[in-house]
Amino acid sequence: MTSDSSSALAELERLRASIDNIDAALIHMLAERFRCTKAVGELKARSSLPAADPNREARQIERLRQLARDAHLDPDFAEKFLAFVIREVIRHHEAIAAQANGTH
């Protein structure tokens, strides 16, 4: 193995370690986000509010698209990611509401 190859492998390992740390942080951040949205779902169920809030979702999508642009990330990717998260949150809110209403 040449010194260039060894250097490249060491750099690859360093970059992968950073990626692994970022992935772990993302998972922990998503877990915290879902803990918060679970509390929102419980509040909505107690208050007979709808699981979805299309106006808030639209504002959040535009906000996230701007954050993505500012961070030099593809805003379409960011929107798809947020849409996936929002769908999951709404699914959780609907399940919480159904449980609260005894219709699970």
C-alpha positions as CSV (number, residue, x, y, z in Angstrom):
1,M,0.0,0.0,0.0
2,T,1.4,3.4,-0.9
3,S,1.6,6.3,1.5
4,D,-1.0,8.0,-0.7
5,S,-3.4,5.1,-0.2
6,S,-2.7,5.0,3.5
7,S,-3.3,8.7,3.8
8,A,-6.5,8.4,1.8
9,L,-7.7,5.5,3.9
10,A,-7.0,7.5,7.1
11,E,-8.9,10.5,5.7
12,L,-11.8,8.2,4.7
13,E,-11.9,6.8,8.2
14,R,-11.9,10.3,9.8
15,L,-14.7,11.5,7.5
16,R,-16.7,8.3,8.2
17,A,-16.3,8.9,11.9
18,S,-17.7,12.4,11.5
19,I,-20.6,11.1,9.4
20,D,-21.4,8.5,12.1
21,N,-21.4,11.2,14.8
22,I,-23.7,13.4,12.7
23,D,-26.1,10.4,12.1
24,A,-26.2,9.8,15.8
25,A,-27.0,13.5,16.5
26,L,-29.7,13.4,13.8
27,I,-31.4,10.4,15.5
28,H,-31.2,12.0,18.9
29,M,-32.6,15.3,17.5
30,L,-35.5,13.4,15.7
31,A,-36.2,11.6,18.9
32,E,-36.5,14.9,20.8
33,R,-38.6,16.4,18.1
34,F,-41.0,13.4,18.3
35,R,-41.2,13.7,22.1
36,C,-42.3,17.3,21.6
37,T,-44.8,16.5,18.8
38,K,-46.2,13.7,21.0
39,A,-47.0,16.3,23.7
40,V,-48.6,18.5,21.0
41,G,-50.7,15.6,19.8
42,E,-51.8,14.9,23.4
43,L,-52.7,18.6,23.9
44,K,-54.6,18.6,20.6
45,A,-56.5,15.4,21.5
46,R,-57.5,16.9,24.9
47,S,-58.6,20.1,23.3
48,S,-60.4,18.4,20.4
49,L,-58.1,20.1,17.9
50,P,-57.4,18.6,14.5
51,A,-54.3,16.4,14.1
52,A,-53.2,18.4,11.0
53,D,-52.6,22.1,10.7
54,P,-52.1,22.9,7.0
55,N,-51.3,26.6,7.6
56,R,-48.6,25.8,10.1
57,E,-47.2,23.1,7.8
58,A,-47.1,25.5,4.9
59,R,-45.2,28.1,7.0
60,Q,-42.8,25.4,8.3
61,I,-42.1,24.2,4.7
62,E,-41.3,27.7,3.5
63,R,-39.2,28.3,6.6
64,L,-37.3,25.1,6.1
65,R,-36.8,25.8,2.4
66,Q,-35.2,29.1,3.3
67,L,-33.0,27.5,6.0
68,A,-31.9,25.0,3.3
69,R,-31.1,27.7,0.8
70,D,-29.1,29.6,3.5
71,A,-27.2,26.4,4.3
72,H,-26.5,25.6,0.6
73,L,-28.7,22.5,0.8
74,D,-31.2,21.6,-1.9
75,P,-34.5,23.1,-0.7
76,D,-36.5,20.4,-2.6
77,F,-34.7,17.7,-0.5
78,A,-35.3,19.6,2.7
79,E,-39.0,19.9,1.8
80,K,-39.3,16.2,1.1
81,F,-37.6,15.4,4.4
82,L,-39.9,17.7,6.3
83,A,-43.0,16.3,4.5
84,F,-42.0,12.8,5.5
85,V,-41.6,14.0,9.2
86,I,-44.9,15.9,9.1
87,R,-46.8,12.8,7.7
88,E,-45.4,10.7,10.6
89,V,-46.3,13.4,13.2
90,I,-49.9,13.6,11.8
91,R,-50.1,9.8,11.9
92,H,-49.0,9.9,15.6
93,H,-51.5,12.7,16.4
94,E,-54.3,10.8,14.7
95,A,-53.5,7.7,16.8
96,I,-53.3,9.7,20.0
97,A,-56.7,11.3,19.2
98,A,-58.2,7.9,18.4
99,Q,-56.9,6.5,21.6
100,A,-58.3,9.5,23.6
101,N,-61.7,9.0,21.9
102,G,-61.6,5.3,22.5
103,T,-61.6,4.5,18.8
104,H,-58.2,2.8,18.4
